[in-house]
Amino acid sequence: MVMTGKVQLKDGRAVLLRGASPGDVPDIARLLRELSPDSFRARFHGGLATPGLVARLARVNQVPGTVCVVAAPPSELQHLVAEARYVPIGDGVAELAVTVLDRYQRSGLGEVMLDALVGRARDAGIEVLRAVVSLTNGPMLRLLAGYGWTLAEPTDECAIACLEISSAGGMPGWPKDVTGQRILVEQKSWFDDGLTVALRAAGHQVRLCSGPDQRTGRECPLITSGECRLAEGADRIVPGLPAADPHCAAVTEAHRRMWPGKLPS
Ligand SMILES: CC(C)(COP(=O)(O)OP(=O)(O)OC[C@H]1O[C@@H](n2cnc3c(N)ncnc32)[C@H](O)[C@@H]1OP(=O)(O)O)[C@@H](O)C(=O)NCCC(=O)NCCS
């Protein structure tokens, strides 16, 4: 894992990674202005890169505990080509975002930036990192899949999903200040079904997990390492993974074996 320093990208180019400070805000603003309209939209879910908006979005010291990592080519250190940040939103929880300039995308830089940010979060005692991502944002979803995410909030009508990853590896655990039951719902869909809507309406904490997926390489930590913080900490597990998929069936079977009392009889 690279936290700071020189990094060689997959295409041979190099960048220098470092922590950002308020003095970097004008250069972060330039990075945001240089994004293509599609990348700007993917990052901020809409809006136009007007000077006023960009100046506000570039700020790094609005919320105490915010951490920002930036990258630039060694020959042009002020010309940032990537930025990743997290902003604390609760006890041990922060919201993350990663931005890579279009001409540097697909060279592995997004992964490097996210790894660096996750390492900083872990060191700072931030256990859970949230990302608000459009379901059309394949690259960001692929990046997060490498960590193993759970859906923390209902995916909205605009197909914006709220994913959580753990800074310590494996599945993220549950928030510390939970009211109601902690209910893990296993399902392939991004969207709440009637039961999940009712569980949330009753005041329970719900996390959705889509289980292993051969197409994306997503694995279940319960199968690979025998541990899943989400299932361990749940009061109830609602099974719903496809039984015809042997990898999903193995997860359901592991739940039944390890926590029979959490599943419906
Ligand atoms: C999302 C983003 C940060 C990814 O950065 P990146 O440098 O392109 O990512 P990487 O090169 O590390 O690639 C990450 C994965 O996505 C895949 N990927 C990257 N761009 C892709 C594309 N356009 N289409 C399909 N897959 C893509 C890569 O193949 C890689 O998958 P793999 O590990 O399975 O090979 C970058 O595209 C970006 O800044 N987009 C605009 C802003 C944004 O959407 N930010 C996220 C908001 S939360």
The ligand as an ORCA input file, in Angstrom:
! r2SCAN-3c Opt
* xyz 0 1
  C     -13.959      6.625    -10.660
  C     -12.497      7.005    -10.908
  C     -11.956      7.663     -9.649
  C     -11.710      5.740    -11.204
  O     -10.365      6.134    -11.394
  P      -9.428      5.377    -12.450
  O      -8.066      5.923    -12.259
  O     -10.026      5.426    -13.783
  O      -9.524      3.895    -11.883
  P      -8.505      2.719    -12.084
  O      -7.677      2.920    -13.318
  O      -7.795      2.510    -10.797
  O      -9.515      1.555    -12.396
  C     -10.379      1.056    -11.414
  C     -11.204     -0.054    -12.015
  O     -12.202      0.485    -12.848
  C     -12.045     -0.006    -14.169
  N     -12.322      1.125    -15.053
  C     -11.752      2.349    -15.010
  N     -12.315      3.151    -15.933
  C     -13.243      2.387    -16.576
  C     -14.167      2.639    -17.632
  N     -14.249      3.851    -18.230
  N     -14.970      1.640    -18.043
  C     -14.909      0.417    -17.439
  N     -14.076      0.132    -16.429
  C     -13.255      1.102    -16.006
  C     -10.637     -0.481    -14.271
  O     -10.488     -1.498    -15.259
  C     -10.416     -0.992    -12.887
  O     -11.036     -2.262    -12.752
  P     -10.128     -3.525    -12.460
  O      -9.414     -3.211    -11.164
  O     -11.120     -4.613    -12.332
  O      -9.217     -3.604    -13.629
  C     -12.362      7.956    -12.117
  O     -12.952      7.340    -13.232
  C     -12.976      9.324    -11.895
  O     -12.364     10.198    -11.315
  N     -14.219      9.519    -12.404
  C     -14.890     10.789    -12.287
  C     -15.190     11.177    -10.844
  C     -15.922     10.084    -10.117
  O     -16.806      9.438    -10.643
  N     -15.558      9.895     -8.842
  C     -16.201      8.954     -7.956
  C     -17.226      9.650     -7.130
  S     -17.544      8.791     -5.596
*
